[in-house]
Amino acid sequence: MNVLGEDLLHLVTRAIEWCGILVIVLGIVLATWRYVQRSRSGKAEDHSLRHYRADVGRGILLGLEFLVAADIIATVAIEPTLKSLAVLAGIIVIRTF
């Protein structure tokens, strides 16, 4: 692969990683905003914290999907070594459970 193509793949990988980070941060911010709105409206119930945790969890899971996608691109296209493949496999196993 030429240097320009490799640089482009690194750039794409970094952009996808930043999108994943942004999704996680936005998920936490939106979950917190929803929790505060529920609390201020008087609709807060015993399950408010459970809803908050579920909302945060959804944001984290979606962000992790982006991060895993970036790792797949980096492993398959940029550094196709056994070590990078083993790291990717570990990440996917952890993500699955």
QUIWO-V246498 format. One record per pair of residues at least 12 apart in sequence whose C-alpha atoms are under 8 Angstrom apart, sorted by the first residue. I is the first residue (numbers start at 1). J is the second residue. If there is no record, write none. Layout:
BEGIN
i: {I	I}
j: {J	J}
END
This chain:
BEGIN
i: {6	9	9	9	9	10	10	13	13	13	13	14	16	16	16	16	17	17	17	19	19	20	20	20	20	20	20	21	21	22	23	23	23	23	24	24	24	24	24	24	25	26	27	27	27	27	27	28	28	28	31	31	31	32	34	35	35	35	35	64	68	68	71	72	75}
j: {78	73	74	77	78	74	78	70	71	73	74	70	66	67	69	70	66	67	70	63	66	62	63	64	65	66	67	63	67	63	59	60	62	63	59	60	61	62	63	64	59	59	55	56	58	59	60	55	56	59	52	55	56	52	52	48	49	51	52	95	91	92	88	88	88}
END
